[in-house]
Each structure stands twice: as C-alpha cells, then as structure tokens.
Amino acid sequence: MNVLRVLLVITCLCVPGTWPTESLAQSDISASQSWLVHSVNVVDVRAGSLLENQQVLIRDGRIISIGDDIADTPDTLRIDGQQGYLLPGLWDMHAHVRHPLAAELIFPQFIANGVTGIREMNSECDGPQAEGIPCLEQMQQWQQQIASGELTGPRLVALSSFQVNPPWDYDVTEEQIRGLVAEMHRRGVDLIKTYFRLSPQAFLWLADEAQRLNIDVAGHLPMQMTATEASAAGLNSLEHARDFLFDCFPGSAEFRSTARTQNPPVEWLQQMVAGYDSARCAESFEVLKTNDTWYVPTHVTRRMEAMADDRGFRNDPRRRYIWPEVLAEWDADADATLSGTSAPADRAAVVAFYRKGLEITGQAHQSGVRVLLGTDSGDSFSFFGSAAHDELLELVKAGLSPAAAIHAATLSAAEFLEMDGDYGSVEVGKAADLILVRENPLEQIDHIKGIEAVFFNGHFFDRTALDEMLEAVASSIAQM
C-alpha cells in the first residue's frame, strides 16, 4: 500500500476516545466545547504544590474557572478526573522536527506524550534543498495550521534560523552577518541559531543586530568563546551542558583556542572532568544570572554517548515510532561513538563527562540560573515527544526537585518566551493545554509518563485516543 495513503489515517485522530464522562453521550464528546473536570488535583507549578479535589471548567479551549464547587450548564461535558493530577502541557525548548513526514509521524507523538509546545531549533534551510524538504515557509504553514486546529501537533511556539556556522577561517564580514540577521528577521524567525564555527567577532555582530531587531540568539557557542563572554554579548539561552565543562577546568583557554570540534577526544574529556573547578563555574553562573541568559542542558544527548554500548538502551521499544532512515542514522551515530571510545577507560571517561554535566546542572540551578527543558528531539535516541519524560528524569537526577523540573518544562518555558500570560500553568484565563496523569508527579517524576488524557487547543484526547495516535504512527512505519 502507498505509504502516504496509509499516513492519511492519522489526520482523523482529532476525535477523542473514551474516558469516564457524564451528562453527554460518548458520541457528543467531539462536539462539546465545554468541559467540567471534577475530582482532580491541580498541580500549582508556581508554588510546586497541589490544589486538591478541584473542579476545572474549560470552555472554547480556555480555563474559565477553578474551584471546589463550580456550576455547569446543560451543554457542559463532565469528566471524572478520578483523583488524578492535572498540570500544564510540557514544552520542549530544544526540538528538531523539520522533516517531510513531520505532520504525519512526528507531531502526533508529541501530543500523545503530553508535549503541547516546542521551540524548533533549525526551522529554515541553508541554501537550495531537494524537492519535498520543508523550509521555513512550510514550518510557518504548519504553525498556523496547528494554531487553527487544522492539524494535530504541538504549538510551534518559536521557529529559528538555520545554523549560522560559516566554514573555519572564513572571513565573514560585519555587513554579511548583520545582513543575515536582518534577512532572517524579515522572514519571520523568532531566534538566530548560532553554531560552533562562528568567530567571537562574528558572534558579537550577530548578537548586536539581533538585539536591535528584538529577536533571540540561542544555540551552540563559538568554540573560541566562553559562556560568560557569549552571555555578556547577548546570548539568550545556552544550549547543552558541555559548554560549562569546556569552561570550568584549568586547560579551558588552550582547549577553546585550538579545538576544531565540539566533540572533544577522550584525553580532553578526562582533563575536563578531573580538573573541574566549581569556583570557575560559579562565576559563570553569576554572569548568566546577571545577563538573564537561560540554560537548556539537553542531558539526553550526552546520555546517548554514555550508553551507546548498552544493548537495552539501543533496543528501546520506542524504536517502533521511528522510521528506518532515521533509525539507521541513530545506530550509525552510536556505532561511531563506540568506535572512538571502545576501551574500558575511554568508556569510563564518556560516562564521567555525562555525569559531570548532570552535576553542573544541579549547581547552576542552585545558583539561580534559569533552567529550561530541551531534548534535541530527533537527535540520536531522543524520541519525539517521549524524550521530554526522559529529560525530566535527567533534571531530577541532576538535583532539581520534581516540582522544579516540571517548572522548567512549563511555566519557565512560557516565561522565557514571554507567553506566560496564556500558557505554562493551570490558571483561570489561560489556554487549556493540559495533561492529566494518574499519580502525583511532584512525589515521583516518572509519574509524568502515566498520562491518562490531554486537553489541547479545544480538543480532548483520552488514553484510548492517544494510544490510537501512537499505533497509527507505528503502523505506518511498519509498512514502509
């Protein structure tokens, strides 16, 4: 059967499935624009606490009222929360979804895993592309279709430029850099994505022009630039924990001045971990706080490198939601990691580097650096949607409380994008992009995986509907 024809079934999955309801017949659920969720515990992400045994009235996709005794109307569908836990939908602040099959195979996975918003970190094409490869115009079209309800998928809350990453020693001019930023702004991107081959001077021009045009700068640091220097220049968010490791050891200056890769050999990894100086990093944290530079550690990326030799990790059952072309790339990446670090001492160095990154994130959070959840989804073994659950576990492993980790994935994300007037918490007047989980995620963060229902963009998806989404994706992939 034609794969595209098979994929069409997914477009019908906006119809809710089954969930204990009252007052309206099951066939009327999809037509309802008003729901009263009762007997539910609301997670107050601001306070990191619970409002127990509440009722939440939702109408036309927004939260109308929260209390313990709310009057409804005859057209209101009553939903029994069964003493579950209602919290905001998760936002992934470092995701990659620009793929021809995104609408059919990627977007449903985010919604099915309770991820209702993403900051897409490579939204534009860098030069001509093969036919069918989506670029910024297509991403913006998907963004609008999702917002209008025509397409089921996470809100594309921010779209980026391509990676600004000129060749080594390319003599880029101020006019070129400022012109590039201005052109990306004209095309409607929300942020400029920097990358490791940029020179410090080019970064300064880029950040200055972005600030003038009021768009963000985020991404990888220039190899010859420290986190404190980039923060002072106007970096809005630092992506990936490894840049702190690059900075916080005695050999940092030598490493940054000579390195031509952001994937150091084992010898450097060993020096970075053995020579880690917490006082150096503490100084960096203070600079980031002063300059309001946020931090997206994406620990799942380093976890892959640390676990590349783990057969159970490699054979994750979620592989069924990833199509063969991408799986082959992921396996090749893990194999390449192992080929250069196969000796026991080398494997130990990679694991220690990953673990030190977790330790640094805990220290950054304790120092007051604002942490955001990001997964690098689409990167090797960072599964679309469900990697957000993995990263929440990583943040808790790093030392954040479950409440703080959830805050990083909800209200912090909305605050960073200045969208917290509409998103990020369960509060009256805000969009009802919500997830209902069976057990308390403030007690144990992996309870976030137990999603029973998702409210999103005026739709209600129960567990049956969410499972159908995932099964449709797996079925389509199986027929490729």
Disulfide bonds with the S-S distance in Angstrom:
Cys125-Cys135 1.84
Cys248-Cys281 1.98
